[in-house]
Amino acid sequence: MGNELGTALGEAFLSQAIEKRKAIIRDDLIETACFIDPKQAQWYRARHLREIANILMRAAVTPNARVVLNTPPRHYKSSLASEKFPAWYLGHYPERAVILASYGVTLASRFSRTVRDTIMGNDRYKLLFPKTIVRPDMSGVEDWMLTLGTRSSFRAAGVGGGITGMGGHLLILDDPVMDYEQSQSLVYRKALWEWYRTVFRQRIEPGTSIVIITTRWTEDDLVGRILNLEKNSDGEHFEVVTFPAVDKAGNYLWPERYVTADYNTYETTKTTIGDYAWNAQWMCTPGEDVGSEIQRSWFQFFPDLPTGAAWQARAWDLAITRKQVDKPNPDYTATLKGCVHDGVLWLGAPRLMRDHWTAVQNEIKVAHANERTLRIGTGQSNAETMTVQALGQEGVHLEPCDERHGDHRARAAVWINWARTGRVKLVGTPEEWDAFLAQWCTFPFGHDDAIDVTSDLAKMLNLTLTPAPRRQSREFDERTRVLDILGRMR
């Protein structure tokens, strides 16, 4: 009897100890992350992740919390905030709902799948949160529900897409901007702002917390607009927390992972990507709305060519693909036309597109039919050579304008110098030129299709690296002033 009583007491004490230990792990996000993902435990205990975890846990229990998190790439912010945190949150509140969005539904769905699979298949998670169970009949990647949930427990969405159904008690927006190039698009920034205000934020329930995880490239980004609204009116207050790669005292953010005796990721990255990208992505300091080599302020927009000018040539930079094929972010087919008049390079009809070979051919044939007086040129890559040969058999002749020798910077040097000295003018609206300007102002990062096609056109028009004249004629100045006024009136 005594042995049986001792055994029973021992089991009771053991069970109590287990439950106590489970409660300690369950109540702390970092401890939960380390427990359910032991292979990564050494990284989750990083100092900056502990600070982020404290902020997230506070947001979970604070009604109407508003938080912005900004850290360098590859510092586990998404792994913690968009994967471990939602799983931890639903473990504590299985009756609530989470909505997670990103620049594309593919990335958001990846986060959603990780959270769902953790709840469904991680035995350690089940040990901590046995009442959090995914309904097998409602377990899709983009929208799934817990047994204690109502209609939906987790939804994944892409920026620009709709979010229907019930609202969320926790809204997470992780990486609303895909890359540097997209960050430079005024059209995208405006669209993101409108989507945030009219779609994403409209899904709040009473007491909903919002967490935004982002890299700030410009002052006029989503976070900048939120903060301006707060500053200039009665906008919501967001707690903005930044974790620069190197602090003011010179200490690295995560030396345990990225600094060794033989290699310093921080210093190598800074040298490789340049000051602009380093300050924005790694130091969490948004820059002005200018490119590192090409600036928007160099360009003016006009409704038409000046009197006496006529289009002379059109260039094509061909990429026979579309977004869903080959790679997630393929190159574009780019085209624009131009002429040189009174010492100024005039550019117009810019277009970037992604499509199949047949569709691109049709685009070229339509342009040729409508612009028979223009010279048409393209590069000499394999895809472009095949297209030239095929179109030549149909009577559409494209002249080779560049063999793509040298780097992009060397080929673009002439027209960039013309732009820098005020000798490049754009026909059309800022909206029509936005995609081109985004690539130009991204240079030398991101896509280079708009850069290359402009270089091709400059070569077709025989631009040379000549200095700008000290003074334009009075007649030219007056005509330019009038066109500038007309451009602003449109």
QUIFEN-V37087 format. One line per field, one symbol per residue. phi: phi as a letter, one per 40 degrees, with the letter a starting at -180 (. if undefined). psi: psi as a letter, one per 40 degrees, with the letter a starting at -180 (. if undefined). burial: + if it has 9 or more other ideal C-beta (glycine too) atoms within 8 Angstrom, else -. Layout:
phi->???
psi->???
burial->???
//
This chain:
phi->.ccccccccccccccccccccccccccbccccdcccbccbdcccccdcccccccccccccbbdgcbbbbbbccfbgccdccbbcccccccccbcccbbbbbacacccccccdccccccccbcccccccbcccbccccbbcccaabccccbgababbabdgccbcgccbcbbbbbfcbcaddccccccccccccccdccbcccccbdgdbbbbbabccbcccdcdccccccccabcccbcbbbbccbcccgcccbccbbbbcbabdccccdcccgcccccccbcfbccccbccbbbdccbbbbcaccdgcacbabbbbcbcaaccbgacbccbcbaabaabafgbccbafcababacdcccdcccccccccbccccbbacbcdcccccdcccccbgbbbccbacgcgccccccdccccccccgbbbbchcdcccdcccccdccdccgcbcccccccccccccgcbcbccccacccccdccccccccccccc
psi->ddddddddddddddddddddddddddehdddddddegddedddeeiddddddddddddddehhfihhhhhiiiffedddddeddddddddddgeeiihhhiadiddddddddddddddddehddddddgeehhhhdegfidehiiideihdhdhhhiiheiigiaiaiehhhhhgehdaddddehddddddddddddecddeeiihehihhhhihhdidfaddddddddddeafiihhhhhigidhideehidgdddehidehhddddddddeiddddddddefhhiigiiddhideeiihidiiiheiiidihihhhhgiideididgiiihiiiiiihhfehhhiifihhihiidddddddddddddefeeiihiiafidddddddddddeeehhhhhehefiiiddddeddddddddefehihhaidddedddddddedheiaieddddddddddddefiigiiiidhiiddddddddddddddde.
burial->---------------------+-+++-++++++++++--++-++++-++++++-++++++----++++++++--++++++++++++++++++++-++++++++++-+++-+++++++++--+-++--++--++++--++--+++++--+--++++++++---+---+++++++++++--++++++++++-+++-++--+++-+++--+++++++++++--++++++++++----+--++-+-++-+-----+++---++------+-+++-----+++++++++-++-++++-+-+-++-++--++--+-+++++++++++--------+-++++++++++--+++++++-+-++----++-+++-++--+--+-+++++--+++-++-+++---+-+++++-+---+--+++++++++---++++++----+++++++++++-+++++++++++++++++-+----+-------++-++--++-++---
//
